[in-house]
Each structure stands twice: as structure tokens, then as C-alpha cells.
């Protein structure tokens, strides 16, 4: 069951996943991974159940545990190129433009499993402002659900993990946020199943209120 309390969270910095959280890229993700599943002789439905939140090579390692990692890295490079070139159907999550405007002057970072090129392409296709501080695939040695990305995001902003709130849509991402000892706002239908600290259907359901002491209050709208 999704978490519904507390109705508010107070924090000092925001760490934002991209796909499924700010940008709806499900259509292209499904197209690319269905092609990959066909090439590997795997059931596409099973593949799509585990792709969200992880870097491609990490997803491949889960699905093909006996395959050499060199092959996963090679396939991942192909996958990133395909995803970067295919922007058909990439749109903002409802409420994302207003949310990004509301946090423009607040401490925040993008923490995504996409590489820099894919992040730029998808944020651009969704007409969303790219955060100045971002942790992309090139920035980390381990994919979500490892907490490295979120810990690096907190460090880049100059905050302790306990002072950060993660925004995520996927199981791997929520696990990463928890492993970093951060609170998690789950966004969208996928997140509801993994009991984040707070869940919202989309970003229209969240109010952001900065305070003079530097804190930020996030309120779930009913």
C-alpha cells in the first residue's frame, strides 16, 4: 500500500530522478527494451518489469546473470544511443514544469541513471529546465539501487543525506534513496507499490514552500 502520512515533509535539499519522475519516457523505454528482449529471446513483459530505475548494463546483468559484463556494457552503449535518438512520446510528468519553476532557486540536483546526452535530450524534449547540479551515469561507478548517486548529489549540494529528500518512481530508485538514509517522495503509479515516505500521483499533487531559515516544506495536496 502507498504511504499516505506524513502529509508534509520538511527538508533542505531535493534530489530528483528524471525518467518517470520529471519526464514520462515510458513509450521509448518500452520500444527500445522490447527490441532488446527480442534479440535476446527473452519475454518482453518480464524485461519491462525490471528496467526502470537502473542503468541499462545493470538491468542486463539481472536478466542475464551468466553473461559477461563486457557484453552488457557494449549492449548498454547501443541502448543509450537508441534511446537518445528516439524522443517520440517523451513528455513532462503532469505538474513537472510548475514544480521545476517552484524549486528554481532552491537547492536541488538531478540524479539519473541516464547519461548526460540522454538526460539533455529527454529534458529538452519535455521542455524542462535542466538542473545545474546533476549526477548522471558518468558520475557513478554503481547503478541504483546502490545509493552512490544520491550520496554524490547530496555532497555536490553541500548537504548531509538526512537533510535531503529523494523524488523517485521506481523500486530501484526508492531502494537507493533509502540506502542513502534519505526520505523518499514516490511519484506516479510505480512508486505506490514500494511504500515511499510520501506518495503523489504526479507533481500537481505537491506544494513546495521555502522558509526564511532555508528549510523547504513539501505538502501533499488531497
URLIN-V250844 format. One record per residue. N is the residue number from 1. RES is the residue in one letter. SS is DSSP state (~ for helix, > for strand, _ for the rest). Layout:
# URLIN-V250844
n: (N/N)
res: (RES/RES)
ss: (SS/SS)
This chain:
# URLIN-V250844
n: (1/2/3/4/5/6/7/8/9/10/11/12/13/14/15/16/17/18/19/20/21/22/23/24/25/26/27/28/29/30/31/32/33/34/35/36/37/38/39/40/41/42/43/44/45/46/47/48/49/50/51/52/53/54/55/56/57/58/59/60/61/62/63/64/65/66/67/68/69/70/71/72/73/74/75/76/77/78/79/80/81/82/83/84/85/86/87/88/89/90/91/92/93/94/95/96/97/98/99/100/101/102/103/104/105/106/107/108/109/110/111/112/113/114/115/116/117/118/119/120/121/122/123/124/125/126/127/128/129/130/131/132/133/134/135/136/137/138/139/140/141/142/143/144/145/146/147/148/149/150/151/152/153/154/155/156/157/158/159/160/161/162/163/164/165/166/167/168/169/170/171/172/173/174/175/176/177/178/179/180/181/182/183/184/185/186/187/188/189/190/191/192/193/194/195/196/197/198/199/200/201/202/203/204/205/206/207/208/209/210/211/212/213/214/215/216/217/218/219/220/221/222)
res: (X/X/X/X/X/X/X/X/X/X/X/X/X/X/X/X/X/X/X/X/X/X/X/X/X/X/X/X/X/X/X/X/X/X/X/X/X/X/X/X/X/X/X/X/X/X/X/X/X/X/X/X/X/X/X/X/X/X/X/X/X/X/X/X/X/X/X/X/X/X/X/X/X/X/X/X/X/X/X/X/X/X/X/X/X/X/X/X/X/X/X/X/X/X/X/X/X/X/X/X/X/X/X/X/X/X/X/X/X/X/X/X/X/X/X/X/X/X/X/X/X/X/X/X/X/X/X/X/X/X/X/X/X/X/X/X/X/X/X/X/X/X/X/X/X/X/X/X/X/X/X/X/X/X/X/X/X/X/X/X/X/X/X/X/X/X/X/X/X/X/X/X/X/X/X/X/X/X/X/X/X/X/X/X/X/X/X/X/X/X/X/X/X/X/X/X/X/X/X/X/X/X/X/X/X/X/X/X/X/X/X/X/X/X/X/X/X/X/X/X/X/X)
ss: (_/_/_/_/_/_/_/>/>/>/>/_/>/>/>/>/_/_/>/_/_/_/>/>/_/~/~/~/~/~/~/~/~/~/~/~/~/~/~/~/_/_/_/~/~/~/~/~/_/_/_/_/_/_/_/~/~/~/~/~/~/~/~/_/_/_/_/_/~/~/~/~/~/~/~/~/~/~/~/~/~/~/~/~/~/_/_/_/_/_/>/>/_/_/_/~/~/~/~/~/~/~/_/_/_/_/_/>/>/>/>/_/_/_/_/~/~/~/~/~/~/~/~/~/~/_/_/_/_/_/_/_/_/>/>/_/~/~/~/_/_/_/_/_/_/_/_/~/~/~/~/~/~/~/~/~/~/_/_/_/~/~/~/>/>/>/>/>/_/_/~/~/~/~/~/~/~/~/~/_/_/_/>/>/>/>/>/_/~/~/~/~/_/_/_/_/_/>/>/>/_/_/~/~/~/>/>/>/>/>/_/_/_/_/_/>/>/>/>/>/_/_)
